[in-house]
Amino acid sequence: MDPFKLLSKSLGAKDLPVRIRLWNGESLSLGRSESVLLEVKDPSGLALLWHPTLGGLAAGYVESKIDLRGNFRDVLRIGQQLCEVGANNYRKAHDLVAGLKRRHTRARDMNDIQYHYDVGNDFYGLWLDARRVYSCAYFKTAEETLEQAQENKLDLICRKLMLKPGDRLLDIGCGWGGLILWAAEHYGVDATGVTLSREQRDFASLLIEKRGLSSRCRVNLMDYRDLPEGRPFDRIASVGMFEHVGVQQLPDYFGKIFRLVKPGGLVLNHGITHTRPGGTELGSEIGRFVEKYVFPGGELTHAANVVENAAAQGLEILDCENLRPHYARTLWNWVDRLESERKEAIRIVGERKCRIWEIYMAGSAHAFEAGWLSLFQVLAARPDSAGTNAYPYRRDYMYQ
Protein backbone atom coordinates (compact mmCIF):
# COMPACT_ATOMS: atom_id res chain seq x y z
CA MET A 1 0.00 0.00 0.00
CA ASP A 2 1.12 3.58 -0.68
CA PRO A 3 2.88 5.02 2.43
CA PHE A 4 0.69 8.10 2.31
CA LYS A 5 -2.45 5.96 2.29
CA LEU A 6 -1.13 4.16 5.38
CA LEU A 7 -0.57 7.52 7.02
CA SER A 8 -4.09 8.61 6.08
CA LYS A 9 -5.47 5.44 7.63
CA SER A 10 -3.41 5.90 10.79
CA LEU A 11 -4.06 9.59 11.40
CA GLY A 12 -7.18 10.29 9.39
CA ALA A 13 -9.48 9.54 12.33
CA LYS A 14 -7.98 12.36 14.38
CA ASP A 15 -9.86 15.67 14.26
CA LEU A 16 -7.03 18.15 14.72
CA PRO A 17 -6.43 21.56 13.09
CA VAL A 18 -3.35 20.26 11.24
CA ARG A 19 -2.39 19.85 7.62
CA ILE A 20 0.42 17.42 6.82
CA ARG A 21 2.23 18.20 3.58
CA LEU A 22 4.76 15.85 1.98
CA TRP A 23 7.89 16.68 -0.02
CA ASN A 24 6.04 15.73 -3.23
CA GLY A 25 3.17 18.16 -2.66
CA GLU A 26 0.59 15.65 -1.40
CA SER A 27 -1.22 16.75 1.74
CA LEU A 28 -3.62 15.48 4.34
CA SER A 29 -5.90 17.61 6.51
CA LEU A 30 -6.70 16.15 9.93
CA GLY A 31 -9.44 18.61 10.85
CA ARG A 32 -11.98 21.10 9.68
CA SER A 33 -9.63 24.01 10.44
CA GLU A 34 -5.87 24.35 10.03
CA SER A 35 -3.74 26.29 12.53
CA VAL A 36 -0.58 24.18 12.16
CA LEU A 37 1.21 22.99 9.03
CA LEU A 38 3.51 19.97 9.43
CA GLU A 39 5.79 19.69 6.41
CA VAL A 40 7.60 16.38 5.86
CA LYS A 41 10.82 17.30 4.07
CA ASP A 42 11.89 13.83 2.89
CA PRO A 43 10.80 10.16 3.19
CA SER A 44 12.85 9.62 6.38
CA GLY A 45 10.64 12.17 8.12
CA LEU A 46 7.50 10.20 7.29
CA ALA A 47 8.51 7.46 9.74
CA LEU A 48 8.11 9.96 12.58
CA LEU A 49 4.35 9.96 11.99
CA TRP A 50 3.64 6.21 12.07
CA HIS A 51 3.77 6.17 15.87
CA PRO A 52 4.45 9.83 16.72
CA THR A 53 6.09 10.88 19.98
CA LEU A 54 6.76 14.42 21.17
CA GLY A 55 10.46 13.70 21.48
CA GLY A 56 10.59 12.15 18.04
CA LEU A 57 8.82 15.11 16.42
CA ALA A 58 11.11 17.53 18.25
CA ALA A 59 14.17 15.66 17.01
CA GLY A 60 12.76 15.65 13.48
CA TYR A 61 12.31 19.43 13.68
CA VAL A 62 15.87 19.94 14.92
CA GLU A 63 17.30 17.74 12.16
CA SER A 64 15.10 19.50 9.53
CA LYS A 65 13.31 16.28 8.60
CA ILE A 66 10.06 18.11 9.31
CA ASP A 67 9.05 21.75 9.57
CA LEU A 68 6.38 23.06 11.91
CA ARG A 69 4.53 26.17 10.82
CA GLY A 70 2.29 28.00 13.28
CA ASN A 71 2.27 29.46 16.74
CA PHE A 72 4.40 27.33 19.06
CA ARG A 73 1.58 27.26 21.63
CA ASP A 74 -0.66 25.62 19.02
CA VAL A 75 2.14 23.34 17.86
CA LEU A 76 2.69 21.91 21.36
CA ARG A 77 -0.99 21.67 22.25
CA ILE A 78 -1.82 19.86 19.02
CA GLY A 79 1.35 17.78 19.22
CA GLN A 80 0.22 16.44 22.60
CA GLN A 81 -3.09 15.36 21.08
CA LEU A 82 -1.41 13.90 18.00
CA CYS A 83 0.86 11.78 20.19
CA GLU A 84 -1.87 10.99 22.73
CA VAL A 85 0.29 12.04 25.65
CA GLY A 86 -1.57 11.90 28.94
CA ALA A 87 -1.08 12.85 32.56
CA ASN A 88 0.89 9.67 33.29
CA ASN A 89 3.49 10.63 30.71
CA TYR A 90 6.79 9.94 32.51
CA ARG A 91 9.55 7.42 33.12
CA LYS A 92 10.39 6.10 36.56
CA ALA A 93 13.73 6.04 38.28
CA HIS A 94 14.26 2.29 37.94
CA ASP A 95 14.30 2.67 34.14
CA LEU A 96 17.40 4.84 34.37
CA VAL A 97 19.50 3.22 37.08
CA ALA A 98 22.26 2.08 34.72
CA GLY A 99 22.73 5.59 33.40
CA LEU A 100 22.60 7.22 36.82
CA LYS A 101 25.51 5.16 38.11
CA ARG A 102 27.94 6.43 35.49
CA ARG A 103 27.04 9.99 34.62
CA HIS A 104 28.14 12.50 37.18
CA THR A 105 31.91 12.68 37.30
CA ARG A 106 33.48 16.13 37.53
CA ALA A 107 34.80 15.96 33.97
CA ARG A 108 31.46 14.75 32.55
CA ASP A 109 29.49 17.41 34.44
CA MET A 110 31.79 20.18 33.20
CA ASN A 111 31.42 18.97 29.60
CA ASP A 112 27.63 18.77 29.98
CA ILE A 113 27.36 22.27 31.45
CA GLN A 114 29.63 23.82 28.85
CA TYR A 115 27.67 22.10 26.06
CA HIS A 116 24.50 23.88 27.18
CA TYR A 117 25.71 27.22 28.52
CA ASP A 118 28.74 28.01 26.37
CA VAL A 119 26.62 28.43 23.26
CA GLY A 120 27.55 32.11 23.20
CA ASN A 121 26.73 35.04 25.45
CA ASP A 122 25.37 37.00 22.48
CA PHE A 123 22.85 34.24 21.74
CA TYR A 124 21.46 34.21 25.27
CA GLY A 125 21.46 38.00 25.29
CA LEU A 126 18.93 38.01 22.43
CA TRP A 127 16.10 36.55 24.51
CA LEU A 128 16.96 36.66 28.22
CA ASP A 129 16.24 39.76 30.31
CA ALA A 130 18.86 42.49 30.65
CA ARG A 131 20.39 40.75 33.70
CA ARG A 132 20.55 37.41 31.83
CA VAL A 133 18.73 35.47 34.51
CA TYR A 134 18.23 31.99 33.08
CA SER A 135 15.70 30.60 35.57
CA CYS A 136 12.04 30.96 36.52
CA ALA A 137 10.89 34.55 37.02
CA TYR A 138 8.31 35.70 39.59
CA PHE A 139 5.32 37.61 38.17
CA LYS A 140 3.41 39.66 40.74
CA THR A 141 0.86 40.56 38.06
CA ALA A 142 0.11 39.31 34.55
CA GLU A 143 1.08 42.71 33.14
CA GLU A 144 4.67 42.72 34.39
CA THR A 145 7.54 42.53 31.92
CA LEU A 146 10.11 39.75 32.04
CA GLU A 147 12.66 42.27 33.34
CA GLN A 148 10.39 43.22 36.26
CA ALA A 149 9.56 39.59 37.02
CA GLN A 150 13.20 38.53 37.10
CA GLU A 151 14.06 41.35 39.50
CA ASN A 152 11.09 40.23 41.61
CA LYS A 153 12.57 36.72 41.70
CA LEU A 154 16.05 37.88 42.65
CA ASP A 155 14.63 39.99 45.45
CA LEU A 156 12.32 37.20 46.63
CA ILE A 157 15.31 34.89 47.04
CA CYS A 158 17.21 37.55 48.95
CA ARG A 159 14.24 38.12 51.28
CA LYS A 160 13.67 34.42 51.85
CA LEU A 161 17.34 34.13 52.82
CA MET A 162 16.94 37.18 55.10
CA LEU A 163 20.13 38.72 53.73
CA LYS A 164 21.73 41.60 55.62
CA PRO A 165 24.87 43.69 55.11
CA GLY A 166 28.06 41.76 55.73
CA ASP A 167 26.55 38.29 55.19
CA ARG A 168 28.64 35.90 53.14
CA LEU A 169 26.46 34.50 50.33
CA LEU A 170 27.31 31.55 48.09
CA ASP A 171 25.45 31.04 44.80
CA ILE A 172 25.99 27.51 43.45
CA GLY A 173 25.62 27.59 39.66
CA CYS A 174 25.54 31.40 39.49
CA GLY A 175 24.94 31.77 35.76
CA TRP A 176 25.76 35.24 34.46
CA GLY A 177 25.88 36.64 37.99
CA GLY A 178 22.39 38.10 38.29
CA LEU A 179 21.75 37.01 41.89
CA ILE A 180 25.16 37.80 43.36
CA LEU A 181 25.16 41.25 41.76
CA TRP A 182 21.64 41.98 42.99
CA ALA A 183 22.46 40.79 46.50
CA ALA A 184 25.70 42.76 46.65
CA GLU A 185 24.14 45.99 45.33
CA HIS A 186 20.82 45.86 47.21
CA TYR A 187 21.65 43.94 50.40
CA GLY A 188 25.31 44.75 50.99
CA VAL A 189 26.49 41.14 51.16
CA ASP A 190 29.83 39.61 50.26
CA ALA A 191 28.85 37.30 47.39
CA THR A 192 30.64 34.36 45.78
CA GLY A 193 29.35 32.55 42.72
CA VAL A 194 30.59 29.31 41.20
CA THR A 195 29.91 28.01 37.70
CA LEU A 196 31.32 25.42 35.31
CA SER A 197 30.71 27.69 32.30
CA ARG A 198 33.72 29.73 31.19
CA GLU A 199 31.57 32.14 29.21
CA GLN A 200 29.32 32.81 32.21
CA ARG A 201 32.34 33.32 34.46
CA ASP A 202 33.96 35.77 32.06
CA PHE A 203 30.74 37.75 31.50
CA ALA A 204 29.89 38.01 35.21
CA SER A 205 33.45 38.93 36.18
CA LEU A 206 33.43 41.79 33.68
CA LEU A 207 30.15 43.12 35.10
CA ILE A 208 31.50 42.92 38.65
CA GLU A 209 34.55 44.93 37.65
CA LYS A 210 32.50 47.54 35.75
CA ARG A 211 30.24 48.09 38.76
CA GLY A 212 33.12 48.46 41.18
CA LEU A 213 32.15 45.41 43.24
CA SER A 214 35.37 43.39 42.98
CA SER A 215 36.08 43.71 46.71
CA ARG A 216 32.88 41.91 47.71
CA CYS A 217 31.65 40.00 44.67
CA ARG A 218 33.37 37.29 42.63
CA VAL A 219 32.72 34.31 40.33
CA ASN A 220 34.92 31.21 40.34
CA LEU A 221 35.12 28.58 37.61
CA MET A 222 34.87 25.46 39.76
CA ASP A 223 32.77 22.46 40.75
CA TYR A 224 30.74 23.04 43.89
CA ARG A 225 32.11 19.76 45.23
CA ASP A 226 35.57 21.34 45.36
CA LEU A 227 34.56 24.35 47.47
CA PRO A 228 36.63 24.53 50.69
CA GLU A 229 34.66 24.00 53.89
CA GLY A 230 36.93 25.74 56.38
CA ARG A 231 34.98 29.02 56.36
CA PRO A 232 31.24 28.30 56.02
CA PHE A 233 28.82 30.79 54.45
CA ASP A 234 25.95 32.60 56.19
CA ARG A 235 23.58 31.91 53.31
CA ILE A 236 23.57 29.62 50.28
CA ALA A 237 21.43 29.76 47.13
CA SER A 238 21.27 27.18 44.36
CA VAL A 239 19.09 28.38 41.48
CA GLY A 240 18.36 26.17 38.48
CA MET A 241 21.41 24.03 39.16
CA PHE A 242 20.41 20.92 41.09
CA GLU A 243 18.73 19.44 38.00
CA HIS A 244 22.30 18.77 36.80
CA VAL A 245 23.36 16.99 40.01
CA GLY A 246 21.78 13.58 39.43
CA VAL A 247 19.23 11.78 41.60
CA GLN A 248 21.80 9.33 42.96
CA GLN A 249 24.06 12.23 43.96
CA LEU A 250 21.45 14.22 45.94
CA PRO A 251 22.69 12.97 49.34
CA ASP A 252 26.23 14.14 48.49
CA TYR A 253 24.87 17.45 47.14
CA PHE A 254 22.86 18.33 50.24
CA GLY A 255 25.60 16.96 52.48
CA LYS A 256 28.09 19.35 50.88
CA ILE A 257 25.66 22.25 51.28
CA PHE A 258 25.15 21.35 54.96
CA ARG A 259 28.90 21.55 55.54
CA LEU A 260 29.23 24.81 53.58
CA VAL A 261 26.60 26.75 55.58
CA LYS A 262 27.11 28.02 59.11
CA PRO A 263 25.07 26.64 62.01
CA GLY A 264 21.99 28.86 62.07
CA GLY A 265 22.43 29.69 58.39
CA LEU A 266 19.83 29.45 55.62
CA VAL A 267 19.78 27.61 52.27
CA LEU A 268 17.44 28.07 49.30
CA ASN A 269 17.23 25.40 46.58
CA HIS A 270 15.33 26.56 43.47
CA GLY A 271 14.83 23.94 40.77
CA ILE A 272 12.64 22.05 38.33
CA THR A 273 10.91 18.98 39.75
CA HIS A 274 8.77 16.18 38.34
CA THR A 275 5.11 16.27 39.36
CA ARG A 276 4.90 12.47 39.64
CA PRO A 277 6.54 10.65 42.55
CA GLY A 278 9.22 8.36 41.15
CA GLY A 279 9.41 10.21 37.84
CA THR A 280 12.84 11.17 36.55
CA GLU A 281 12.07 12.27 32.98
CA LEU A 282 9.08 12.94 30.76
CA GLY A 283 7.84 10.18 28.48
CA SER A 284 6.81 10.23 24.82
CA GLU A 285 10.60 10.28 24.22
CA ILE A 286 10.79 13.87 25.55
CA GLY A 287 13.44 12.91 28.10
CA ARG A 288 15.55 11.26 25.42
CA PHE A 289 15.33 14.36 23.25
CA VAL A 290 16.42 16.61 26.12
CA GLU A 291 19.30 14.27 27.02
CA LYS A 292 20.59 14.19 23.45
CA TYR A 293 20.08 17.76 22.30
CA VAL A 294 19.71 20.06 25.30
CA PHE A 295 20.77 18.98 28.79
CA PRO A 296 23.02 15.92 28.68
CA GLY A 297 23.17 14.46 32.17
CA GLY A 298 20.11 16.35 33.44
CA GLU A 299 17.68 14.46 35.70
CA LEU A 300 14.43 15.27 37.46
CA THR A 301 12.94 14.16 40.74
CA HIS A 302 9.82 14.88 42.78
CA ALA A 303 9.84 17.68 45.36
CA ALA A 304 9.28 15.09 48.10
CA ASN A 305 12.63 13.54 47.20
CA VAL A 306 14.29 16.96 47.44
CA VAL A 307 12.85 17.50 50.92
CA GLU A 308 13.73 13.98 52.07
CA ASN A 309 17.34 14.17 50.88
CA ALA A 310 17.91 17.63 52.34
CA ALA A 311 16.44 16.61 55.69
CA ALA A 312 18.46 13.39 55.75
CA GLN A 313 21.64 15.47 55.62
CA GLY A 314 20.63 17.56 58.64
CA LEU A 315 18.92 20.53 56.97
CA GLU A 316 15.63 21.59 58.56
CA ILE A 317 12.94 22.30 55.94
CA LEU A 318 11.31 25.67 56.62
CA ASP A 319 9.25 26.52 53.56
CA CYS A 320 8.31 25.12 50.13
CA GLU A 321 6.74 27.15 47.31
CA ASN A 322 5.68 25.91 43.88
CA LEU A 323 6.19 28.48 41.09
CA ARG A 324 4.90 26.27 38.25
CA PRO A 325 2.70 28.89 36.50
CA HIS A 326 5.50 31.45 36.75
CA TYR A 327 7.87 29.21 34.80
CA ALA A 328 5.35 28.62 32.02
CA ARG A 329 5.00 32.39 31.61
CA THR A 330 8.78 32.86 31.79
CA LEU A 331 9.40 30.28 29.08
CA TRP A 332 6.78 31.67 26.73
CA ASN A 333 8.45 35.07 27.14
CA TRP A 334 11.75 33.50 26.11
CA VAL A 335 10.16 31.72 23.13
CA ASP A 336 8.51 34.92 21.88
CA ARG A 337 11.75 36.87 22.26
CA LEU A 338 13.78 34.24 20.44
CA GLU A 339 11.23 34.11 17.61
CA SER A 340 11.42 37.89 17.23
CA GLU A 341 15.23 37.62 16.91
CA ARG A 342 15.31 34.38 14.93
CA LYS A 343 17.39 35.67 12.00
CA GLU A 344 20.05 37.04 14.33
CA ALA A 345 19.99 33.86 16.42
CA ILE A 346 20.62 31.75 13.30
CA ARG A 347 23.49 34.06 12.35
CA ILE A 348 25.08 33.54 15.78
CA VAL A 349 24.57 29.82 16.41
CA GLY A 350 23.20 28.36 13.17
CA GLU A 351 19.72 27.09 12.36
CA ARG A 352 20.08 23.68 14.00
CA LYS A 353 21.02 25.10 17.39
CA CYS A 354 18.29 27.74 17.09
CA ARG A 355 15.73 25.01 16.40
CA ILE A 356 16.89 23.09 19.49
CA TRP A 357 16.22 26.04 21.76
CA GLU A 358 12.94 26.92 20.05
CA ILE A 359 11.36 23.50 20.43
CA TYR A 360 12.95 22.82 23.83
CA MET A 361 11.70 26.03 25.44
CA ALA A 362 8.27 25.83 23.83
CA GLY A 363 7.98 22.20 24.90
CA SER A 364 9.04 23.08 28.44
CA ALA A 365 6.49 25.88 28.62
CA HIS A 366 3.80 23.42 27.55
CA ALA A 367 5.01 20.86 30.12
CA PHE A 368 4.67 23.39 32.94
CA GLU A 369 1.23 24.46 31.72
CA ALA A 370 0.11 20.82 31.45
CA GLY A 371 1.31 20.05 34.97
CA TRP A 372 4.03 17.59 33.98
CA LEU A 373 6.75 19.73 35.57
CA SER A 374 6.89 21.98 38.63
CA LEU A 375 9.36 24.53 39.99
CA PHE A 376 9.98 24.43 43.73
CA GLN A 377 11.81 26.83 45.99
CA VAL A 378 12.76 24.90 49.12
CA LEU A 379 14.03 26.98 52.05
CA ALA A 380 16.00 25.16 54.74
CA ALA A 381 18.27 25.89 57.68
CA ARG A 382 21.20 24.29 59.40
CA PRO A 383 20.16 24.47 63.08
CA ASP A 384 22.79 25.62 65.56
CA SER A 385 23.98 23.58 68.55
CA ALA A 386 20.87 24.57 70.51
CA GLY A 387 18.60 23.42 67.67
CA THR A 388 17.53 26.95 66.73
CA ASN A 389 17.62 28.89 63.47
CA ALA A 390 16.88 32.39 62.23
CA TYR A 391 13.45 31.64 60.77
CA PRO A 392 10.72 34.00 62.10
CA TYR A 393 7.25 33.02 63.27
CA ARG A 394 5.50 34.54 60.24
CA ARG A 395 6.11 34.48 56.50
CA ASP A 396 5.17 38.13 55.95
CA TYR A 397 8.81 39.15 55.52
CA MET A 398 9.02 37.25 52.22
CA TYR A 399 6.42 39.42 50.48
CA GLN A 400 7.07 42.98 51.57
ZIVENSUL-V731878 format. One record per residue. RES is the residue in one small letter. PHI is phi in whole degrees, 0 to 359 (none if undefined). PSI is psi in whole degrees, 0 to 359 (* if undefined). NEAR is the number of other C-alpha atoms within 8 Angstrom. Layout:
res	phi	psi	near
RES	PHI	PSI	NEAR
RES	PHI	PSI	NEAR
This chain:
res	phi	psi	near
m	none	147	4
d	302	133	5
p	305	324	6
f	290	327	6
k	292	324	8
l	297	319	9
l	295	318	11
s	300	320	9
k	292	322	8
s	287	317	8
l	252	350	8
g	297	336	10
a	283	346	7
k	280	135	8
d	255	86	8
l	232	147	12
p	283	63	13
v	228	139	14
r	245	129	13
i	258	124	12
r	240	130	12
l	270	167	11
w	299	338	10
n	264	7	4
g	97	343	6
e	295	150	7
s	214	159	8
l	222	125	8
s	263	131	11
l	264	355	14
g	208	180	11
r	280	341	8
s	234	168	7
e	221	104	11
s	253	348	9
v	227	135	13
l	249	123	13
l	252	110	12
e	261	123	12
v	267	117	14
k	279	331	11
d	204	169	10
p	303	329	8
s	296	333	7
g	286	338	12
l	295	328	9
a	298	336	8
l	294	342	12
l	260	353	8
w	296	310	8
h	228	77	7
p	294	140	10
t	234	155	11
l	296	319	12
g	294	321	12
g	294	318	12
l	295	320	11
a	297	316	11
a	297	319	9
g	299	324	12
y	292	315	13
v	299	318	12
e	275	6	8
s	62	27	9
k	281	332	12
i	226	157	14
d	240	147	11
l	240	117	10
r	250	126	9
g	139	174	9
n	296	134	8
f	298	333	7
r	296	317	8
d	292	320	10
v	302	313	12
l	287	321	11
r	296	314	9
i	287	325	11
g	300	321	9
q	299	318	10
q	290	322	9
l	297	323	9
c	267	357	11
e	54	51	6
v	271	127	8
g	248	189	5
a	293	337	6
n	267	27	4
n	278	90	10
y	195	167	11
r	244	144	10
k	270	165	10
a	300	322	9
h	294	341	5
d	287	343	6
l	242	8	8
v	303	317	8
a	300	320	6
g	290	322	7
l	297	327	11
k	289	343	8
r	242	354	7
r	282	312	10
h	262	64	12
t	276	164	7
r	299	315	7
a	295	317	6
r	295	317	9
d	296	319	12
m	297	317	11
n	298	319	8
d	296	315	11
i	295	316	12
q	292	329	12
y	301	317	8
h	278	315	9
y	267	335	10
d	269	41	12
v	286	331	9
g	138	124	10
n	300	326	10
d	294	325	7
f	296	309	11
y	297	327	9
g	294	341	10
l	292	328	10
w	230	348	11
l	281	170	12
d	290	176	10
a	299	332	6
r	273	357	8
r	55	53	10
v	269	113	10
y	256	61	7
s	199	173	7
c	302	129	12
a	277	177	13
y	229	106	10
f	267	114	10
k	285	329	7
t	221	162	5
a	291	342	5
e	272	349	4
e	292	148	9
t	283	166	6
l	299	320	10
e	301	314	9
q	297	317	9
a	292	325	13
q	289	322	13
e	295	323	9
n	303	315	12
k	295	314	11
l	301	317	11
d	289	325	10
l	298	317	10
i	297	316	10
c	298	321	11
r	289	319	11
k	300	325	11
l	278	356	11
m	54	47	6
l	294	146	12
k	217	159	8
p	307	136	7
g	92	344	7
d	298	146	12
r	263	116	11
l	250	135	14
l	247	130	12
d	246	109	15
i	274	116	13
g	78	62	12
c	279	357	15
g	61	223	12
w	272	16	11
g	90	11	11
g	303	313	12
l	289	315	9
i	293	324	14
l	293	317	11
w	298	314	11
a	294	322	14
a	291	318	14
e	284	323	8
h	258	341	6
y	236	359	11
g	67	29	11
v	269	166	15
d	263	114	11
a	244	133	15
t	238	130	13
g	244	147	14
v	233	143	15
t	210	157	17
l	261	2	11
s	262	119	13
r	296	319	10
e	295	321	10
q	295	315	14
r	302	313	14
d	294	318	8
f	296	312	10
a	295	320	12
s	297	322	10
l	295	318	8
l	297	318	8
i	300	316	13
e	294	316	9
k	299	327	7
r	268	6	6
g	67	34	7
l	249	14	10
s	299	336	8
s	284	340	5
r	220	25	9
c	204	132	13
r	204	156	10
v	232	129	13
n	248	138	9
l	275	97	10
m	196	159	9
d	280	135	11
y	302	333	8
r	293	342	6
d	263	4	6
l	295	133	7
p	292	147	6
e	253	5	7
g	289	336	4
r	229	86	6
p	298	158	9
f	268	155	13
d	287	323	11
r	217	146	15
i	227	134	14
a	239	143	13
s	226	109	13
v	241	112	14
g	66	28	11
m	244	325	11
f	292	346	11
e	297	338	11
h	271	351	9
v	288	317	12
g	103	133	15
v	301	319	9
q	293	338	7
q	265	0	9
l	301	320	11
p	301	318	11
d	293	321	7
y	299	307	10
f	288	331	11
g	296	318	11
k	297	316	9
i	299	318	9
f	303	318	11
r	284	338	9
l	274	345	11
v	255	144	15
k	293	153	11
p	303	130	9
g	88	354	11
g	278	168	14
l	243	151	14
v	226	136	13
l	235	122	15
n	252	117	12
h	243	116	14
g	195	164	12
i	285	136	11
t	231	158	12
h	279	146	15
t	275	349	11
r	254	125	8
p	304	133	8
g	89	347	8
g	283	138	15
t	238	344	13
e	202	160	12
l	283	149	12
g	275	204	9
s	53	31	12
e	63	17	11
i	293	315	13
g	301	320	11
r	294	322	8
f	297	312	13
v	298	317	11
e	299	318	11
k	282	317	8
y	255	335	8
v	240	294	11
f	238	76	11
p	300	133	9
g	86	355	11
g	286	143	10
e	218	150	11
l	249	160	13
t	208	166	13
h	282	153	14
a	301	328	10
a	298	326	7
n	289	326	8
v	299	310	10
v	298	315	10
e	296	316	8
n	291	321	11
a	296	315	14
a	294	323	10
a	296	337	8
q	266	7	10
g	102	0	9
l	275	133	12
e	270	122	10
i	285	126	12
l	252	324	9
d	199	141	8
c	230	134	9
e	224	131	7
n	263	120	8
l	253	30	12
r	310	308	13
p	295	333	8
h	293	324	11
y	285	326	14
a	301	314	14
r	295	319	9
t	301	312	11
l	295	320	13
w	295	326	11
n	300	315	9
w	296	317	11
v	299	313	12
d	298	320	8
r	293	318	11
l	295	319	12
e	298	323	8
s	289	341	6
e	244	26	10
r	299	317	9
k	298	317	6
e	291	323	7
a	298	317	14
i	295	323	11
r	298	323	8
i	281	313	9
v	241	354	12
g	91	158	9
e	293	323	9
r	297	313	10
k	295	322	10
c	298	318	12
r	297	322	10
i	302	311	11
w	289	325	9
e	301	304	11
i	286	327	11
y	295	311	11
m	289	322	12
a	295	318	14
g	296	321	9
s	294	318	10
a	302	316	13
h	296	320	12
a	296	322	11
f	290	319	14
e	296	322	10
a	282	350	7
g	85	18	10
w	278	332	13
l	235	154	12
s	229	170	13
l	227	112	13
f	250	135	15
q	259	118	13
v	248	117	13
l	261	131	14
a	220	167	12
a	225	153	13
r	262	106	16
p	300	150	13
d	279	187	9
s	297	337	6
a	270	1	5
g	82	15	6
t	254	164	8
n	213	178	11
a	274	5	7
y	288	128	5
p	282	172	5
y	292	329	4
r	240	157	5
r	266	5	7
d	305	324	6
y	300	338	8
m	289	334	8
y	236	43	7
q	294	*	4
